Amino acid sequence: MSMIQVTNPATGAIIKEIKKNTPEEIELALEKGQHAFKKWSKINAHERSRLLQAWSDKVQAHKQEIAEIMTLENGKPLSESIGEVDYATSYIDWYAEEAKRIYGRTIPANTENKRIIVSRQPIGLVAAITPWNFPAAMMTRKAAPALAAGCTFVVKPAVETPLTTIRLIELAHEVGIPKDALQYVNGSGREIGDIFTKSPLIRKITFTGSTPVGKSLIKNSADTVKHVTMELGGHAPLIIHEDADIDFAVEQTIASKFRNAGQTCVCANRIIVHENIEEAFSKKLAKKVAELKVGNGIEEDTDIGPIINKKGYDKIAEQIKDAVGKGANVLTGDKYEIDADKGCYFVHPTVLSGVTEDMTIMQEETFGPVAPITTFKTLEEAVEVANSTPFGLAAYFFTNDYRVGTYLHDHLDFGIVGWNDGAPSAAHVPFGGMKESGLGREGGIEGIEPYLETKYMSIGNLE
């Protein structure tokens, strides 16, 4: 029997060993999900809503337990894990309500003896692949609308962080959501992704992760014409205009950039500051960042936890080295605590100034606690820098001038925009990107649409 070792990235300790599912077991799970769809899709919306709300309540009752599991396998500070459990249940709460608001409509006919009816129905069995950085919220953001719509759901969590997902699904089963309607499978992303994309039983794939993997899933889903929702990579700009409140901008920049040690798809990756305030902003940011404590996320006062693995660490360290080698200034950070034998990698939060477009950190997503600062003179220049990559997930800007804010909103090519707001995500709003950052939206009233088919019926001979 092949096993997966789940380790604590802060200590290297093995938390638990779980079974890696065989291809045959995965195929069986899909067959069970398809069979369960026939019954789950017929359960009335109010009952589905009740079960989802019961799931949310159950998760909240186990919030501390789930948060501790998350911190142990992910490394993020416990306070952030507790916040993520709340964020995760907010999606279940929202879609428990949306289950009762899947409306059809009647369209006036073009002849006297016809009636035209449009109805919505669940798309079928849904397969999800979720990332390690938000193991609770990324699962519920997909599972809740799928179940609310009447779909059945199979998820493959990241091999680094499967325990949070497993516990959430166990709690769902405890409140009465059928085991075959909500399942998990564990194993290699590439292997399971191939099974998912080839399976004729799966009608939709939803994925959060890197753009290259997302592109592969899209291509491989074409043979069976599956519906896809893709929340892919980002490279978020954060623009600070000269009229911004600098202290507030510093506070919000830290909230955006350093959450989960910068290992988020929407965190600020490129700090673009007006040249007239760059010095003042940089000094204040560096001072605050230097106060952040690096350590084991289970300890109460930790602000920055470990990097998830060596691959992530290598990318961060190489980007810092490249930037410094090309003339960037280290205002704080560029310090590391490594125990390669245990697989523990800590990067102290780093602020770089004098960053230029030829540096790798300005072109590739960092996924780490590094804030590179560059400057601009005109709004047109700031927008050009912000839009210069293939990504368009999230962007942020700080200004108290409505004309500047309106201009930036209109010209930034990003699906999520925060104006004087470094944390715009919420269950009731549409989350998703433009360009190579994804397809579709999750959250809000838009988030249930990808799990529904539209059926149009024309009734004739009424006279």
N, C-alpha and C positions, 0 to 999 in steps of 0.2 A: 504493500500500500504506500503510495507516494504522499508525503506530508509537506505542509508549508509551515515554516517556522516564523512566527510573528514576534519581532523583537522590539525592545524599547530603544529608540534612537538616542535617548539621553544617557543610557547606561550600557547598552549592548546586551542586556539580560533577555533571555527568551521568556516571553509572556505566556505563550501557549503554542501548541502545535495543532493544526487543523488539517483535515483531509483535503487533498487535491482531488477534485472530481475527475473521473474518467470521461472520455467522449461519450461512452454509452450512457453514463449517468446523466450527463448534460442533455443528451437527446431524450432520455426518459423524462427529465424535468420539463422539457418543452412539450412533450406529448401530454403530460399531466396538465400543464398550463393551458394548452389548447382545449383539452377536454373540460377543464374547469370553466373556461370562458363561456361555454354554452349555458351554464347555470348562473354564474356571476353576472353576466350581461343582462339576465332577465330579472335579477333582484331589483325591486323598485328603488328609485333614487333616494327616497327618504330613509330606507333601511341602510343603503350604502353610506349615506351621510351619518347616520347614527353610529355605525361601526367605525368610521374614520374618526369621529369625535371621541369615541371610547378609546381608540388607539392613542390619540393625542394625550388624553387624560392619563393613560397608563404610562406613557413615556415621561410625562411630567412628574408622575409619582416616583419614577426611577431616575430622575434627572442627575442626581449626584453620582450614582453608580455608572450611568452611561458616560458622563463627563470624565470620570476617572479612567474608564476603559479607553476613551478617546485620547486622553493625554498620555497614557502609557504606550499606546501603539503609534501615536502621531507625533508626540513631543510638544505640542503647543501648550502654553500656560493653562492651568486648570480654569482660571477665570474665563478665558476665551472658549474653552470647551463647554463650560456651563452656558455661556452666551450662545454657542452653536446649537445646543439642545433646544433652547428657546426658539432660535431661528428655524430649526428643523420642524418643530411642532407648529410654528406659525403657518407653514405651508399645508400641514394636515388640516389645521383649523380652517384655513381659507377654502380649501377644496372640499371640505365637508359641507360647506355652504354652497359652493358652486355646483355640486352634484345635483342640487335641486333647481338649478337655473340653466339647464341645457334645453333651450327653447327651439322649436321649429317655427314655421310661419305658413300662412295661407296667402297665395299670390292671386290677385284678380286675374281671371281668365280672359283670353282674347276672343272667346265665343260664349254664347249664352248657355250651352249645354255641357260645359266643362268646369271642373274645379281643380285647382293646382295646389298641391301640398308639398312643403319641404320639411323633412324630418332629419334628425341627427341620430346616429347610432355609433357605438364604440367600434374602434378600428380593428380590435382583435388582440392577440397575444403580443405583448410589448417586451422587448429585451433592452436592458440598460447596462451601461458600463460606466462606473463612477470612479472618481479620483481619490487619492489618499489625503488630500489637503483639507477637505471638508466631508469626512465620511458619513456624517449624519445628514446634514442639510442637502447635499447633492443627491442623496438617495430619496429623501422624502419629497424633494422638489419635483421628482419624476414619478415616484410611486403614487403620491397622493392624487394628482390629477388623472393618472391612468386608472386607478381604482374608482375614483369618483365618476369617471366617464363610463365605467362598466367593462374596462379592459382587465385582463389578467397580466401579471408582471413577473419577470425573472430578472434578477440583477446579478452582475458580476462585480463585486467590490474590488478595489485595488489589493494586491497581495500584501502590501505593507500594512493595510488597515482594515482587515475584514471583520474584526471582532465587534466594532460598533454597529455595523450593518446587521450582523447576525443577531445581536441582542435586540435591536429595534424590530426585526422581523419576528423574533420569538414573542415579543410583547404584543405584536399585531395578532398573532395566532391565539394568544391567551384571551383576547377580547372577542374572538369569534370570526375574524377574517380568515376564510378558508386557507388551509396550508398550501393547496395547489394553486390558489389565486395569487399568492404572494410568496415567491421562492427566491433563494439565492444559490449560486454555484460559485465554486472557487477554483482558481487555476490561472494559467498564463493568459494574459490579455490577447496576445496574438492568436493562440490556439482557440480560445473561446470566441473571440471575435470572428474567426473564420467559420465556426459552427453557426453562430448567430446569423451571419450574413447569408450563408448558404441555405439555411433552413426555410422551407416553404411554409412552415407553421407560424413563423414570426412575421407580423405585418408592419411592425415599426421598430426602429432602433433609435435609442436616445443615448447620447454620449457627452460626457464632459472630460476634456483632456487636451492633448496637444493637437495643433493643426495638422501635422503630418499624419498622425494616426486617424484623425477625423477624415481627412481626404481619402485614406485607404478604405475606411468603412463606407464612405459614400460610394466610391467606385465599386466595391464588392457587393453593395446592396442593390446595384443597378440590375443585376441579372434576374432578381426576383421582384424588382420594382417596389422595394420597401419604402415606406415613409421614413424620413430621418429628421431628427432634431440634433443639432450639433452646437455645443457651447465650447468653443475652441480657444486657442491662445490669445493673449493680449499683450500690449506693450504701452500701457496707459501713460499719456502725457498729463502733467499737472502744471497749468499755466498760472503765474501770479503776476497780475498787473500792478503798475506802480501805485495805484490808489487803494490797493487791498489793505486790510487790517493785517499787519505782518504777524502779530502775536497769534491771532486766530488762524492765519494760514499755516504757521508753524505747527500749531496744535493739530490741525486737520491733516497736514502732510504726514505727521507721525502716525496718526490713526490709520491713514490709508496705506502708507508704505510699510510699516513695521508689524502689522497684524500677522500672526502666524509666521513670524520671522521673514516677512516679505514673500512667503510662498503661497500667493494667491493670484488668480488670473486677472483680477481687477485692481491690484495694488498699483500705486503710482510708480512708474519705472523711469520716467524722464521728467525732471523738475526744470521747468522753463520759466525763468524769472526775468522781469524787466531789469535792464542794466542799471537803472537809477536806484534800485533797492536791493540789488543782488548781495552786496556786502553785508548790509544789515540783516537781511533774511538768512544768509548763510551762517553768520555768526550765531544767531539765535537758534537756528535749527541744530547746528553742531553741538551747542551747549546742552540742549535738551536731550539730544540723541545720546550723548556721552553719559547721561544719567541712567539710561536704560540698563537693567540688570540682565545678564546672560546666565542661563542655568537650566536645571531640570524643571520642566514645566509643572511637576507635581508640587514644587515648593511655592508657597503662597506669593512671595514677592518677586517671582520671575516675570520678566517682561518679554524676553527673547529666548525661545527654546532652541533645540538643535535643528540642524538641517536634516532632512529625511534620510539621505544616504550619500555615499561617496560621489555618485554621479552628479547629484545636485551641488555638492560642495565644490567639486572640480570646476564646474561651470562658473560658479560665483567667483572663486579664487582667480580663475583665468581672466574673467572680465575685469576684475580690479587690477590685476597685473598689467593687462593690455592698456587700460586707461592711464595708469600711472606712468607706464612706459612711453605713452604718447603725450605726456605733459600735464595730466590731471593732478590736482593737489588733494592730499588726504587731510581733511579738516578734523576727522575723528574716525577711529576704527582701523580697518585693515589689520585686525588681530584675530588669531585663530586658536582654538583649543581642540586638539585632535587626538583621538586614540584609535588609530586605524585597526588595531587588533580586535577591538570591541565593536568597531563600526560606528563610532561616535564622532560627530563633526559639528563644532560650534563656530559660527562666524559672528564676531562682534559687529553691532550695527555700525555702518560706515557711511560717511558723507564725503562726496568728492565734488570739488569745484573746478572750474576751468575745463569742463568736459566739452568735447567737440564731436561733430557728426561722424568723423572717421573712426571713432572708438566703437568697439563691438558692443559695449553696453548701451549705446544709443540705437543700435539696430536690432538687437536680439533680446527677447524677454529674459530677465535675470533670474527670477524666482528665488530671491534672497534678500537679506536686509541691507541693501546698498541703495543710497539715494544720490544719483548723479545730477549735478546742477549745471545748466547752461543758461545763456542769457539771450534776450531779444531786444530789439529797438522798437519795432512796429508790430501791430497786431497781425498784419499780413505775414510777417516773418514768423511769428509764433505759430500761426495756423499751418504754415508750410512745413515747419519742423514737426508739429504734432501729427499731421496727416501723411508724413513721408514714409511710413512703413506699410506693409500689407495688412496690418491689423486694425481693427476698429471696434474693440469691445467696450472699454470704458475710458472716459476723459474727465478731467477736473479743471476748474478754473476758479480763481478768486479775484473778485472785483466788486466794488460798491457802486459802479456806474452802470445803469441799466442799458445804456447804449453799447458799452463794451460787452456786457453779458449777452445781449441779444445778438450781437455780431458773432461772438464765439459760438453760441448755440447754433446759429444758422450755418456756420462754416466748418465746424468740426464733424468729421465723418465717423461718428461713434454711436453705438446703439444705446449706451448709458452715459449720461452727462451729469456731473455734480457741480452745481454753481454754489460756491461757498459751502460745499458739503462733501466731506471726504468719505462718507459712508452712506451712499444712496440706496443700497439694496434693501428690499423688503418683499414679503410674500405677495402683496397686493399690487405690485408693479411688474411690467414686462421686462425680463432680464434676457439680454442676448446681444449679439454683435453684428457689425457690418463687415464687408469685405471678407478676408480670410479668417475672421474671428467667429464665424458660425452661420448657422441656418436656423430660423425659428426663434421663438421666445418661450421662456419659462417664467411662471409667476403671473399674477394678475388674471384678468378675464381672458387674456390671450393664451395663457398657459395650458388651458384645457382643450383648446382648438386642435392641436396636433394629434389628440387621441380620439378624435371624432371624424366619422365620414358623413358627408352630406348626401341625402337621398331625395330625389325629386320624383313626385308621382303626379301624373295627369289623369284625372278621372273623367271619362267621357260618357256620352249618352245618358245624361241626367234627366232629360225630358222624355 
